[in-house]
Amino acid sequence: GAWRLQFELRYTGETPLALLERSLPWKNPGDLLLVACKVSANGARLTPSDLRLRELPPTSVTVNPGDVLSGSVNLSARFPSLAAAIRAGDVVVFWSHEMKGADTQSLARMNGGVVIPRNS
């Protein structure tokens, strides 16, 4: 019954890329910017829960051309009032994230959004 934001990352580069595993958007919730708003005249933001930050080891994962990595973030845990907000109307969720290479260099920021229709 939890609402989840599913990520699927497809690597389109031409050479292998080493990533800091803990920088994947679903690995460390504190590194993923999430904003959820009611789609209404006032666009009220949903209040996020307090995040428990995890200290993950600095391990790396290598992705090769064409590889797909996937994972999800529990939106219901991040926004306890999400289910009630969806019963009342549409909700839009915006996200922004910046992964890091194994050398800790920041990669290009990725952004997106999704509308969850009322009573989905």
C-alpha positions in Angstrom: 0.0 0.0 0.0 3.0 2.4 0.0 3.5 4.9 -2.8 6.9 4.5 -4.4 8.9 6.5 -6.8 10.7 4.1 -9.1 14.0 5.0 -10.7 15.5 3.3 -13.8 18.8 4.6 -14.8 20.1 3.5 -18.2 23.8 4.2 -18.9 24.2 5.6 -22.5 27.9 6.3 -22.3 30.5 4.5 -24.4 33.0 3.5 -21.7 32.5 1.9 -18.2 31.6 4.4 -15.5 32.5 3.9 -11.8 29.8 5.4 -9.5 29.8 6.0 -5.8 27.1 3.4 -4.9 25.7 5.5 -2.0 25.0 8.4 -4.4 22.3 6.4 -6.3 19.0 8.2 -5.7 17.4 5.4 -3.8 20.4 4.6 -1.5 20.6 7.7 0.7 17.3 9.6 1.1 19.1 12.7 2.4 20.8 13.2 -1.0 17.5 13.2 -3.0 15.6 16.4 -3.1 11.9 15.6 -3.1 9.0 18.1 -3.1 5.4 17.0 -3.1 2.6 19.6 -3.7 -1.2 19.4 -3.9 -2.3 20.5 -7.4 -4.6 23.3 -6.4 -4.8 27.1 -6.4 -2.4 27.4 -3.4 -0.2 24.5 -4.4 0.3 23.6 -0.8 3.4 21.5 -0.1 3.1 18.2 1.8 5.2 18.2 4.9 8.1 15.7 4.7 9.0 13.4 7.6 12.3 13.7 9.4 14.9 11.7 7.5 17.1 9.2 9.1 20.5 9.7 7.4 22.5 6.6 6.8 26.3 6.4 6.7 26.9 4.0 3.9 30.5 2.8 3.1 32.1 4.5 0.1 31.9 1.5 -2.2 31.7 1.9 -6.0 29.6 0.2 -8.7 30.7 0.1 -12.3 28.2 0.4 -15.0 28.9 -0.5 -18.6 27.3 0.9 -21.7 23.7 -0.2 -21.9 23.5 -1.3 -18.2 20.3 -0.4 -16.2 20.2 0.3 -12.5 16.9 0.5 -10.7 15.6 1.2 -7.3 12.8 3.0 -5.6 12.1 5.5 -2.8 9.1 5.1 -0.5 7.1 8.3 -1.0 4.6 7.3 1.7 7.4 7.2 4.3 8.8 10.6 3.1 5.3 12.2 3.0 3.0 10.7 5.7 0.0 12.8 4.4 0.5 11.6 0.8 -2.4 9.1 0.8 -4.8 11.6 2.2 -3.7 14.3 -0.2 -4.3 11.9 -3.2 -7.7 11.1 -1.9 -8.5 14.8 -2.0 -6.9 15.7 -5.3 -4.0 15.4 -7.7 -0.4 15.6 -6.2 2.7 16.5 -8.1 6.1 15.2 -7.0 9.3 16.9 -8.1 12.7 15.4 -7.6 16.3 16.4 -8.2 19.5 14.4 -7.6 23.2 14.6 -8.3 25.2 11.3 -8.4 28.9 11.1 -7.8 31.6 9.2 -9.6 33.8 6.8 -7.5 36.3 9.7 -7.4 33.6 11.7 -5.6 33.3 14.1 -8.5 29.7 15.3 -9.1 27.9 14.2 -12.3 25.2 16.1 -14.1 22.2 16.8 -12.0 19.0 14.9 -12.9 15.5 16.3 -12.3 12.0 15.1 -13.0 8.4 15.1 -11.8 5.3 13.1 -11.9 1.6 13.8 -11.3 -0.3 11.3 -9.1 -3.9 11.6 -10.1 -6.6 11.9 -7.4 -7.8 8.5 -6.1 -5.1 6.5 -8.0 
